[in-house]
């Protein structure tokens, strides 16, 4: 019998009051980080999760593949400029192959948003997060910030590569400056894409802890709304004629409000005070008529509603 066991077995005041044994646990003597550092770590962890970092190779296939596909037009543009120095860029910053961007971002948001929020709901890890010195609003804000950054990387990095290809083939400092001025609006419009899609994606994904259900909850509404908007705009475009004097029908003008993707295209058309001759619009079939301001208002309301809905979701979600 050990000395500690013998001491515990001996009757007396010590035995009656209990015995404390030192089993060798070390005390934590380092600096204890607070709320800002916890939120920063949560943002970084979520950003890595959006691209499959820290997980197996299968988790990285789709994010990497979609990112490469998004960058291909920039590479094609650079090769075309190198082989035909007399011609200008074949891809603009604001349009950037709208059909490709739509499909790639739809798949990315549908697949990766559940990795940020649905997994925590399924594994019941929210009590562990909220046991730390953070507020309930910190969790959704960190997730939203991380996913906006992930969407920005998917959208803005190809634009930067496009700018580098154009700038290296430009003749003189003036042409470089022209490319820089054109890049700015493209980056701002890409940021609008990232904020809106990230907010909608996380809100829909937070409705369930099952990843498959979350993917369907995101992908199906985004896909169907885009198809319906395109069909209605095509049908409405048949109303063009001499009587209309080039003005689109109300159906064609309002159909773009149905889908977030065509809504973003309508916002761009509204903000383009003087479109450049020969410029390809964000969505060639997106027509807004006299409803440009309505597109802008709906974009702002939808973004606020999606982000606010995400915050409200985590004020009520159970942590038990």
ABEGO torsion letter per residue (X at the ends): XBAAAAAAABBEAAAAAEBBBBAGBBBBABBBBBAAAAAAAAAAAAAAAAAGBGBBAAAAAAAAAAAAAAAAAAAAAAAAAAABAABBBABBAAAGGAAAAAAAAAAAAAAAAAAAAAAAAAAGAAAAAAABBBBAAAAAAAAAAAAAAAAAAAAAAAAAAAAAAAAAABBEAAAAAAAAAAAAAAAAAAAAAAAAAAAAAAAAAAABABAAAAAAAAAAAAAAAAAAAAAAAAAAAAABBAAAGGBBBAAAAAAAAABAAAAAAAAAAAABABBBBGBBBABAABBAEAAAAAAAAAAAAAAAAAAAAAAAAAAABBAX
